[in-house]
Amino acid sequence: MRILFTNDDGYDSVGLHAVADLFKSEHDIAVVAPSSQRSAASHSITIGANALKHFEVSDYGYKTYAVSGSPVDCVKTALSLLFPKPDLVISGINNGRNLGSDVWYSGTVSAASDAAHLGYRAIALSLDDYQATADDFKLCAEFVKKNIDLLTAIPLPPKSLLNINFPKGKPIGVKVTKMNTQVTYKDKYVLVGDGAINIEGSRDFSELSENNDEYWCARGYVTITPLLLDRTDYTALKAMSEDGFLL
């Protein structure tokens, strides 16, 4: 299988190479990832003449390229120039969770989303542990390797992807579950002097219901959530009418 690996933590991320290393001997692989940390870059792209730069890195034993732009820039550059027509695009393993509303901001999920938008099978991987070690990432990567045939056989509709989150520590099971939309960040922007602004935030899980990614991952499960790119509200669409609008 031909597999493109990317992420938002940068081309030298431990989590990225933990999973790529396990696939290098049996598959045709390449890494195309940001040249620097680009977490929370969401679905941004870099535009303008000569806006992007890239260079090849020779330290990993497989094709590895660093691109100066966002995670989505990396995917577009790879599919157009550096590693076209892969069978699968894997984004991650991210250093930190991408559960619930994290999906909207995540560069990791957005990279996979762009691949799905362009017609490729895509998987986003994240570990809910910001102090993860190389062994922690390897444990997650081994889950992906052992289950890759099962994951790629899931009959996803066009323009959809899998968002997989690993809990801290050894998982106790797997839950196929929906994305949480209850709990969001309570962001607070604070002036700290000289025009500088700090972003502070918290999450309140006190009323979190069962059967979503946040609930199960916090309880030690690997969560697998299929995501659609179509954000149309079909209930509202059905209830709406063109009548009455003024031109």
Buried (B, 14 or more C-beta within 10 A) or exposed (E): EEBBBBBBBBBBBBBBBBBBBBBBEEBBBBBBBBBEEBBBBBBBBBEEEEEBEBEEBEEBEBBBBBBBBBBBBBBBBBBEEBBEEBEBBBBBBBBBBBBBBBBEBBBBBBBBBBBBBBEBBBBBBBBBBEEBEEEBBBBBBEBBEEBBEEBBEEEBEEBBBBBBBBBBEEBEEBBBBEBBEBBBBEEEEEEEEEEEEEEEEEBEEEEBEEEBBBBBBBEBBBBBBBBBEEEEEEEEEEEEEEEEEEE
